[in-house]
Amino acid sequence: MWCWCLLVVVSGLFGPATGFFRRISLRKMPSLRECMREQGQVTMKTDAELGFSAGPGSLENRTVPMLLTNYLDAQYFGEIGIGSPAQTFKVIFDTGSANLWVPSINCKPIHSACETHNLYDASQSQTYMENGTQIAISYVSGTVKGFLSQDLVTIGGIPVIQMFAEITTLPTSSFMYAKFDGVLGMGYPAQAIGGITPVFDHILTQHVLKEDVFSVYYSRNDHMVPGGEIILGGRDPTYYQGDFYYLDVSKKGFWQVNMKGVSVDRTLQFCQEGCAAMVDTGATLITGPVKDVKHMMDILGAQKIGGNMYAVDCKEVAQLPDISFHLGGRVFPLSSSDYVLQDSDFDDVLCPLAFKGVDVHPPLGPLWVLGASFIRRYYIEFDRQNNRIGFAMAR
């Protein structure tokens, strides 16, 4: 597969708005992990080696709360504009974080990862305002560093004056082969570093949307173009069937709800006393406590392939049971076609599964994270007006 076939989001910035809805089209790309494999890079590493980690600290050294998102597996990207005239960037729209950052023209030459991305140039913008506050996003394998700036940000055709991070240091190991430029957090303000107002909150203050919601659709057809869509201000009935089932957000600051259990083949196995589940548009995989995911994989007869990921013999895929998530009073099943990843890296002998063990410790955890493998099956509405998440069967 060609990495340039990655999902690049063609933003509604360049297309017409539909009433009070603003649409951002998505195209699906192979993930960073897949591209690194294609280039002969080792990716079977633990999250502690390649993932984001979170921790306390000042604005300068505090980690962006993205530990729940593994960008190695992110596949869906969208375009935004920054500046006047607009400079275009491919970004992950991430409900697991709340800050916006893109690489800067001031990115140090020794960091070769910068050379493979679109770079923000403040000197080319008529609406740029200097800030200069230093910011750092910590990785175990390195640190993304930069400074804050303010400029006009356009998303889905809606302009907002936004504080964002210009990144001047990108770790080569994590971003050299990434086909996205940056991250646009869609989380709550409480999740944002430094008290910076998130982009979506700035949009809400303009009262230009029909409703204070956004919805996310990921196509289950890997060959469909576009590969999905984010709708600001509502939802599109052509993307779902039946009615939405709503659950209140259980912890403001994260798009998470209370979950009553996880079952394998209709037998309740995990989270039997209740737990938290976060819907994360920036993640591809479904993650849960390491012990629980290992037990689940043992039930499925899967073998570990590294980095707390698992695979099964491709000949056995059709016999795999449904795995269901009990959210509120509803059960949301995933069939094997939903949770088996399409990955050519194993020559059709082993089929990787979209489950991974990740321990999230209190006070955030224990926690299950429902990424794109779940969102492709269920159309999701994120409702800020009522602080709830809606789930509907995707078409």
WOZILIN-V727630 format. One record per backbone hydrogen bond with DSSP energy under -0.5 kcal/mol. CO is the residue of the C=O (numbers start at 0). NH is the residue of the N-H. If there is no record, write none. Layout:
co->{CO CO}
nh->{NH NH}
This chain:
co->{1 2 5 5 6 8 9 10 11 16 17 19 20 21 23 25 25 25 26 30 31 32 33 34 35 36 42 45 45 46 50 54 57 58 63 65 68 68 69 70 70 71 73 74 74 76 77 79 80 81 83 86 88 88 89 89 90 90 91 91 92 93 93 93 94 96 98 99 100 101 102 103 107 109 110 111 112 113 119 119 120 121 124 128 132 134 135 136 137 138 141 142 143 144 144 145 146 147 147 148 149 150 150 151 152 152 153 154 156 157 159 159 161 163 163 164 164 165 166 167 168 170 170 171 174 181 182 182 183 187 188 190 191 192 197 198 199 200 201 202 202 202 203 210 211 211 212 213 214 215 216 219 220 226 227 228 229 229 230 230 230 231 234 235 236 238 240 243 244 246 250 253 254 255 255 256 257 258 260 261 261 262 263 265 266 269 270 274 275 276 277 277 278 279 282 283 284 284 285 286 287 288 289 290 291 292 293 294 295 296 296 297 302 305 307 308 308 309 310 311 312 313 315 316 321 322 323 324 324 325 325 325 326 329 330 331 333 334 334 335 338 338 340 342 343 345 345 348 349 350 351 353 354 355 355 357 358 360 360 365 367 368 368 369 370 370 371 373 373 374 376 378 379 380 380 381 381 382 382 386 387 388 389 390 391 392}
nh->{4 5 7 28 8 10 24 13 14 18 20 209 17 231 229 225 226 227 76 34 35 36 37 38 40 39 44 48 49 50 139 62 61 135 65 68 51 70 72 31 73 32 31 28 76 26 90 88 153 86 125 81 79 90 180 181 77 92 93 183 94 96 185 186 254 186 184 164 182 166 119 106 110 111 113 114 115 116 104 121 123 124 127 149 147 145 137 143 52 141 138 144 136 167 168 134 165 130 131 163 128 152 161 82 154 159 80 157 158 154 152 161 150 148 165 101 166 146 103 107 144 173 174 175 177 91 100 184 93 190 191 64 194 195 201 202 203 204 205 205 206 207 206 212 383 384 232 381 230 379 228 221 223 218 25 216 23 231 214 232 233 21 236 238 239 394 392 245 390 388 253 255 278 249 250 276 327 274 325 268 269 323 266 267 263 261 273 258 367 256 279 369 280 282 371 372 286 370 355 368 357 292 293 294 295 296 297 298 299 300 301 300 310 308 356 304 305 352 302 350 315 316 318 319 264 333 262 326 331 259 260 327 329 326 332 324 322 337 338 339 340 353 342 345 346 348 349 313 351 311 340 285 309 287 357 359 360 363 364 275 277 286 370 279 373 374 375 376 377 217 393 391 215 382 389 213 383 386 387 248 382 246 380 244 378 240}
